[in-house]
Amino acid sequence: MSDQREERPQHFETLAIHAGQEPDQTTGAVAVPIYQVSTYKQDGVGGLRGGYEYSRSANPTRTALEENLAALDGGSRGLAFASGLAAEDCLLRTLLTPGDHVVIPDDAYGGTFRLFAKVVERWGVEWSVADTSDPQAVRAALRPRTKAIWVETPSNPLLGISDIAVLAGIAHEAGARLVVDNTFASPYLQQPLALGADVVVYSTTKYMGGHSDVVGGALVVNDDTLGDELAFHQNAMGAIAGPFDAWLVMRGIKTLAVRMDRHCANAARVAELLVAHPKVTRVLYPGLPEHPGHEIAAKQMRSFGGMVSFQVAGGEQAAVDICNRTELFTLGESLGGVESLIEHPGRMTHASAAGSALEVPGDLVRLSVGIESVDDLLADLTRALG
Ligand SMILES: Cc1ncc(COP(=O)(O)O)c(C=O)c1O
């Protein structure tokens, strides 16, 4: 880091806008340009002008995003990928060799589960499922070759909460690493590295991008050796974020703090409405005092996030009907955009977990509460619930 950067204020909102975002040296452009380029002229063989030789290895727009990502999580290295799953794949192939074992949560994102069960397992990596909200269950799942404990907190779609600091202690005692998928919280709400985690994983498709217009992923670490190994694999495997996608994520991040504040406020109001509704049998939202992870969430998160799941009377068909009836809440997969989304996890995002230990209840509905007027959102839900 330059001396100039070290003098800057370190508050999250400031870093989100400025970290890695030096005005363009040639033109003074305040927004980092989209370097839509594959290769760079060399001044003689090996004479790189700005350190760039080929955009799979590095690209200035991606570098700006990666520096920003590292700063936001207090890490030493950020890496940007073509999707969240590409980031996960790169991480797993960097950390693991055949015969190694990973503990994964019993309520992970369906695509993460599919990556373990259908892809990584074929390469001889072992995995087992544990309730990561219960440290004893995680301890019991450890094996001699456990190399990582994987945690999603809050989890998708059940909004389970796991204690990052406690799990980091368990992982380190066992000589393993703690990986935290921080997609639901974003670095604004939760800082896993500061709590002891070794790797932070993002689908930047979600809150980081924030506008449902880009698919991307990221890893952040604070260990230089691991950072170098990941960068080697990122280049060797090649699933990098392209310049325009990197730019979109960077642009989204600039407003992350203000968006998250509104997401959280709106979600709290939505949860309140659902708790009081006679057709709703259970509301899963860590901001509710009755949520089993409420105290841990209050300890490790700035606020409780914009995701709310709930179960309804009348089973799967009733849940599907509600998803089909909302107007403002758009029926669609994904989450974390400015617009509110509704989905049926069992038939949509988590269909790949059907029949496994990660199968989700059929009567479950998941909401990604956007930043529209909360009154309009509450009216839409009230109408759809009937
Ligand atoms: C918690 C979580 N992690 C990872 C992913 C995968 O990210 P992507 O869809 O960008 O590959 C998702 C996608 O929904 C997710 O919700």
The ligand as an SDF file (V2000), in Angstrom:
LIG
                    3D

 16 16  0  0  0  0  0  0  0  0999 V2000
  -24.7810  -18.4560   -0.0480 C   0  0  0  0  0  0  0  0  0  0  0  0
  -24.3720  -18.6640   -1.4690 C   0  0  0  0  0  0  0  0  0  0  0  0
  -23.1120  -19.0480   -1.7380 N   0  0  0  0  0  0  0  0  0  0  0  0
  -22.7070  -19.2520   -3.0080 C   0  0  0  0  0  0  0  0  0  0  0  0
  -23.5670  -19.1120   -4.0890 C   0  0  0  0  0  0  0  0  0  0  0  0
  -23.0850  -19.3780   -5.4760 C   0  0  0  0  0  0  0  0  0  0  0  0
  -22.8540  -18.1980   -6.1490 O   0  0  0  0  0  0  0  0  0  0  0  0
  -23.0330  -17.9950   -7.7340 P   0  0  0  0  0  0  0  0  0  0  0  0
  -24.4850  -18.2180   -8.0500 O   0  0  0  0  0  0  0  0  0  0  0  0
  -22.5710  -16.5980   -7.9650 O   0  0  0  0  0  0  0  0  0  0  0  0
  -22.1650  -19.0140   -8.3880 O   0  0  0  0  0  0  0  0  0  0  0  0
  -24.8810  -18.7050   -3.8410 C   0  0  0  0  0  0  0  0  0  0  0  0
  -25.8270  -18.5320   -4.9690 C   0  0  0  0  0  0  0  0  0  0  0  0
  -27.0000  -18.3910   -4.7620 O   0  0  0  0  0  0  0  0  0  0  0  0
  -25.2880  -18.4900   -2.5020 C   0  0  0  0  0  0  0  0  0  0  0  0
  -26.5480  -18.1070   -2.2080 O   0  0  0  0  0  0  0  0  0  0  0  0
  1  2  1  0
  2  3  1  0
  2 15  2  0
  3  4  2  0
  4  5  1  0
  5  6  1  0
  5 12  2  0
  6  7  1  0
  7  8  1  0
  8  9  2  0
  8 10  1  0
  8 11  1  0
 12 13  1  0
 12 15  1  0
 13 14  2  0
 15 16  1  0
M  END
$$$$
